[in-house]
Amino acid sequence: MWRNPRIHGPEREKIWLACDEHLRFLYDYLRAREFPARIDDAVGEGEGEPE
């Protein structure tokens, strides 16, 4: 989850998915630009669905 505080308020967050291999790069990229960012667990296809 991330947002650009220069454009949007705290109520507007964006989801940017990344695989394990690229997760740290993406997070560092956002933080280097001073964008608020956090890493949440993603629900993959078929996971978390009611049976």
Z-matrix of the N, CA and C atoms (Angstrom, degrees):
N
C 1 1.453
C 2 1.528 1 107.42
N 3 1.332 2 114.71 1 138.02
C 4 1.453 3 118.83 2 178.52
C 5 1.526 4 109.36 3 -156.14
N 6 1.329 5 115.32 4 168.91
C 7 1.451 6 120.39 5 174.64
C 8 1.522 7 109.11 6 -156.94
N 9 1.311 8 114.43 7 159.72
C 10 1.453 9 121.22 8 175.40
C 11 1.525 10 106.95 9 -102.65
N 12 1.332 11 117.93 10 105.08
C 13 1.464 12 120.29 11 -174.80
C 14 1.522 13 113.61 12 -68.04
N 15 1.316 14 118.41 13 -15.15
C 16 1.458 15 120.94 14 177.52
C 17 1.526 16 111.28 15 -75.02
N 18 1.333 17 115.99 16 -19.93
C 19 1.467 18 120.96 17 -176.31
C 20 1.524 19 111.99 18 -112.90
N 21 1.350 20 117.15 19 -39.44
C 22 1.462 21 121.55 20 -172.26
C 23 1.528 22 111.60 21 -125.38
N 24 1.327 23 114.36 22 150.32
C 25 1.452 24 121.14 23 175.81
C 26 1.517 25 111.03 24 -79.63
N 27 1.337 26 117.08 25 178.02
C 28 1.464 27 122.01 26 -176.98
C 29 1.530 28 114.53 27 -61.16
N 30 1.334 29 117.44 28 -20.95
C 31 1.469 30 119.93 29 -179.22
C 32 1.531 31 112.19 30 -75.66
N 33 1.314 32 118.64 31 -13.02
C 34 1.468 33 121.87 32 -177.33
C 35 1.525 34 109.63 33 -107.57
N 36 1.316 35 116.69 34 105.21
C 37 1.461 36 121.96 35 175.68
C 38 1.518 37 108.63 36 -117.08
N 39 1.306 38 115.14 37 151.29
C 40 1.460 39 121.05 38 178.89
C 41 1.520 40 108.91 39 -116.33
N 42 1.304 41 115.42 40 150.75
C 43 1.463 42 121.52 41 177.38
C 44 1.521 43 107.80 42 -103.95
N 45 1.316 44 115.41 43 129.64
C 46 1.454 45 120.96 44 176.34
C 47 1.517 46 105.93 45 -130.10
N 48 1.314 47 116.22 46 109.72
C 49 1.455 48 121.60 47 -177.64
C 50 1.517 49 110.40 48 -83.02
N 51 1.330 50 115.63 49 145.24
C 52 1.460 51 121.21 50 177.24
C 53 1.520 52 108.90 51 -147.87
N 54 1.308 53 115.65 52 145.69
C 55 1.460 54 120.42 53 175.28
C 56 1.534 55 108.29 54 -74.57
N 57 1.326 56 116.35 55 167.21
C 58 1.465 57 120.87 56 -179.31
C 59 1.529 58 111.97 57 -56.37
N 60 1.321 59 116.32 58 -35.52
C 61 1.466 60 120.73 59 -177.40
C 62 1.534 61 112.28 60 -65.36
N 63 1.328 62 117.32 61 -32.36
C 64 1.458 63 120.74 62 -174.89
C 65 1.527 64 114.49 63 -110.10
N 66 1.309 65 117.59 64 -0.26
C 67 1.458 66 121.71 65 -175.53
C 68 1.526 67 112.40 66 -58.89
N 69 1.312 68 118.21 67 -49.82
C 70 1.471 69 121.83 68 -177.70
C 71 1.532 70 110.63 69 -63.96
N 72 1.331 71 117.95 70 -40.24
C 73 1.466 72 120.87 71 178.47
C 74 1.524 73 110.53 72 -60.63
N 75 1.319 74 117.19 73 -46.60
C 76 1.455 75 121.38 74 -178.90
C 77 1.527 76 111.12 75 -63.03
N 78 1.313 77 116.88 76 -45.51
C 79 1.460 78 121.05 77 179.64
C 80 1.530 79 110.38 78 -60.78
N 81 1.323 80 116.99 79 -46.85
C 82 1.464 81 121.02 80 179.66
C 83 1.529 82 111.29 81 -62.86
N 84 1.322 83 117.34 82 -37.79
C 85 1.467 84 122.92 83 177.90
C 86 1.534 85 110.30 84 -59.83
N 87 1.328 86 116.81 85 -47.95
C 88 1.460 87 121.34 86 -179.38
C 89 1.520 88 111.75 87 -66.30
N 90 1.330 89 116.62 88 -44.03
C 91 1.467 90 120.46 89 -178.69
C 92 1.530 91 111.77 90 -67.90
N 93 1.339 92 118.08 91 -32.85
C 94 1.460 93 121.14 92 177.94
C 95 1.530 94 110.61 93 -63.57
N 96 1.305 95 117.27 94 -26.39
C 97 1.464 96 122.76 95 178.17
C 98 1.526 97 111.85 96 -94.05
N 99 1.327 98 115.18 97 8.29
C 100 1.466 99 123.31 98 178.20
C 101 1.526 100 112.77 99 62.41
N 102 1.340 101 116.32 100 30.12
C 103 1.458 102 120.91 101 173.31
C 104 1.524 103 108.13 102 -85.56
N 105 1.336 104 118.53 103 131.86
C 106 1.458 105 119.38 104 173.06
C 107 1.539 106 108.61 105 -60.36
N 108 1.308 107 115.96 106 130.19
C 109 1.465 108 120.55 107 -178.39
C 110 1.514 109 109.33 108 -146.20
N 111 1.315 110 114.98 109 147.85
C 112 1.468 111 120.17 110 174.11
C 113 1.524 112 107.64 111 -145.87
N 114 1.301 113 114.96 112 156.29
C 115 1.462 114 120.96 113 179.87
C 116 1.516 115 108.29 114 -104.87
N 117 1.323 116 116.09 115 119.64
C 118 1.461 117 123.28 116 175.44
C 119 1.522 118 108.28 117 -112.76
N 120 1.313 119 116.42 118 154.15
C 121 1.454 120 120.01 119 173.05
C 122 1.519 121 108.90 120 -69.23
N 123 1.299 122 115.97 121 136.05
C 124 1.466 123 121.12 122 177.19
C 125 1.521 124 108.99 123 -95.19
N 126 1.291 125 115.77 124 151.35
C 127 1.459 126 120.68 125 174.77
C 128 1.519 127 106.81 126 -97.75
N 129 1.323 128 116.20 127 117.31
C 130 1.452 129 120.76 128 -179.17
C 131 1.510 130 111.67 129 -79.68
N 132 1.298 131 115.41 130 172.34
C 133 1.453 132 121.58 131 -179.64
C 134 1.524 133 109.84 132 -57.13
N 135 1.305 134 116.20 133 125.21
C 136 1.458 135 121.49 134 177.83
C 137 1.520 136 114.39 135 84.87
N 138 1.325 137 118.29 136 -10.44
C 139 1.454 138 120.46 137 179.32
C 140 1.517 139 109.41 138 -91.35
N 141 1.303 140 116.67 139 145.73
C 142 1.439 141 121.50 140 177.10
C 143 1.514 142 114.72 141 74.26
N 144 1.294 143 118.26 142 5.73
C 145 1.452 144 121.32 143 179.44
C 146 1.521 145 110.01 144 -84.78
N 147 1.318 146 118.27 145 139.42
C 148 1.472 147 119.18 146 175.73
C 149 1.520 148 110.61 147 -65.13
N 150 1.315 149 115.05 148 147.71
C 151 1.486 150 118.96 149 -180.00
C 152 1.490 151 111.57 150 -91.25
